[in-house]
Amino acid sequence: MKIQNAKFSFKVLKTDSKSSARVGQLSTPHGVINTPCFTPVGTQATVKALSGEDLREIGVELLFGNTYHLHLRPGEDVVKKMGGLSRFMSWNGLTITDSGGFQVFSLAKTDKKRGAGEGEAELVRITEDGVKLHSHIDGSVHYFTPEESIKIQQKLGADLILSFDDCPPHPATHSHVKRAVDRTHRWAKRSLSQHKKTKNEQALYGIVQGGIYKDLRIESAKFISALDFEAIAIGGVAVGESKKEMLKVLDWVVPHLSKSKPRHLLGVGEVDDIFEIIERGIDTFDCVIPTRLGRTGVIFVSPSEGNKKNKFRFDITKAKWVTSKLPLDKNCNCKVCKNYTRGYINHLFRAKELLAYHLASYHNTYFLINLTKKIRQSILENKFEKMKKEWLV
Amino acid sequence: MKIQNAKFSFKVLKTDSKSSARVGQLSTPHGVINTPCFTPVGTQATVKALSGEDLREIGVELLFGNTYHLHLRPGEDVVKKMGGLSRFMSWNGLTITDSGGFQVFSLAKTDKKRGAGEGEAELVRITEDGVKLHSHIDGSVHYFTPEESIKIQQKLGADLILSFDDCPPHPATHSHVKRAVDRTHRWAKRSLSQHKKTKNEQALYGIVQGGIYKDLRIESAKFISALDFEAIAIGGVAVGESKKEMLKVLDWVVPHLSKSKPRHLLGVGEVDDIFEIIERGIDTFDCVIPTRLGRTGVIFVSPSEGNKKNKFRFDITKAKWVTSKLPLDKNCNCKVCKNYTRGYINHLFRAKELLAYHLASYHNTYFLINLTKKIRQSILENKFEKMKKEWLV
């Protein structure tokens, strides 16, 4: 089951007998990704509070970068000069970048909320050509078009890149989402055409949109699937939909995607979600959650201490942990759980010490990487359903 | 040349032929410190932005904790329950704590500057018995006396501890410093007597004070030397004196100290200072400088890029480093210099990413540890004078 770009291939090694869950290998010119694969996010060319060595130690196989942020700072030309995103950050593993679309349209939403008054410069202006916006850092003007997004991503040099899409806010009416889907499709063709202009070692993902509307999601899945993308991403599920709606979207979309192409789900990473989306046939997925939660003292924990009700989380900053000699998670083999107590990490958070954010982010990232590895194994051993039940009782 | 406490010993392995510089081994029940030894500071039970593994990897042999801060948060009882400072922070190496005196008297100085008005509670009240103060964290009331400081340090459980001293502000008149020295001596006896009340595995340092007054420094050196301390610390040199004055103080004090006792200098750690104080017979010294400077983007660098004029420092946040592929220091073998470019670290500082503070603190700490190791080697090889000249041309 080869995908179009000869330098990339995706093999499904095993599909679960009772669901769409599958184990695969996504091969790129610079290495292989074992799927299902959780992809931590390094927005500004760093997974917050973690180093390249940390990521390798944790067992990360794919790292997600944000084109919008990297374009603004340090800029794609700097990243290119420094050898591309992966080398620049001394990660030296595989990377995927988004198109900038999600951030650009999030800014537009913020702008609307603020209500740009008469004579006041709009932060974001959207046309058929693309998006003109003012940097949130210094106010400088930037243009994002499908062509520009691909060119920026080529300079950033990730192994996997995404086409530029129109991300409507949530909730939005059917007609609003319809317009956004149609534009996403036109932009998908333009992204693809720009991608094909140069021979390169990147694989391009088309993006399925359509909000919470079944007809639009199916239309988008069919349209994007029919194009010559190496892989497919599903967008717009982490913006405001409930979990139930997110899963319905996957139920509508996945059956219309080619089984031979890898599927990325954008912005999902809660513990229970991971089981549900893998069950529905997702191969890779990214989320800021392990580091974002980690920096506030929210720690992932496995069963039986962790369960669906507490979202597999606890708050390490609570007074009850002051003299606890327990590790963060008794079932975890990460460096933090082997070496540090809850009592010490509680102290670090209370004293606002930088080490707190590092230790919590490290454990949480390891936790999701390791959970995904175990799920992979469970699929190979025909035990996915059993494992899911054990976790989500 | 045994020191008093049978569980501790100090051996001078080699003294420089042209100066008082010496190489020694300070043996404790939990391990050996090779001197001269730079001692990083872990104020709140962490060297800021560095983990226990980092410290071991860097080659740290002794870590400095602050009794005042640890008493306030998490409290010595918590630290004791958690197995003592070294285990609590998962450092598992040797530790030294100060007496709290320096911080307490710094607070008093701040209080005076603010000028406590009538009816306003004073932050700090100093009597012959000790010091009463309000926590800078929550305003709670705490007493520090010589006996209390030793008891707190016993609970913190460091290998090396310091007697409680009166630290006058700088500048101060001769009569003011004389009063502080006399009190420091009375408090030294009380600290010692409290220390001897219990059998324990700690060595107690007496502290020499006396400001910038030769007669007082010599008087204090003689007085403290004559007492039954296992080791001697020299205080009050990093508060406000110029470098010249600091070195004069060492020239006055060291000749009056027993050659068989280890000598700690409190609060010193600039690159040129390290050569000068070791030359004058200092064995161990602590300083927050590598991490404090590191967090602002100031990086230590070796000759020829580093020199006395630029204080062996450069500013990594400058625009000139944006696309530099150089390591922070081309002569450094630390993890950061092996893996990361100036360009990347420049970006991390500009983007205010937490990883910036970690990488800079790691390199700077390694730099001083490694410099001190090289100096140790140079003394053993009769090349100290040569090495000093090469660095401080």
Interface residues (C-beta under 8 A of the other chain):
Chain A: Q44 A45 T46 K48 A49 L50 S51 G52 E53 R73 P74 V78 K81 M82 F88 M89 S90 V322 T323 K325 K335 N339 Y340 T341 G343 Y344 H347 L348 R350 A351 E353 L354 L355 Y357 H358 L359
Chain B: Q44 A45 T46 K48 A49 L50 S51 G52 E53 R73 P74 V78 K81 M82 F88 M89 S90 V322 T323 K325 K335 N339 Y340 T341 G343 Y344 H347 L348 R350 A351 E353 L354 L355 Y357 H358 L359
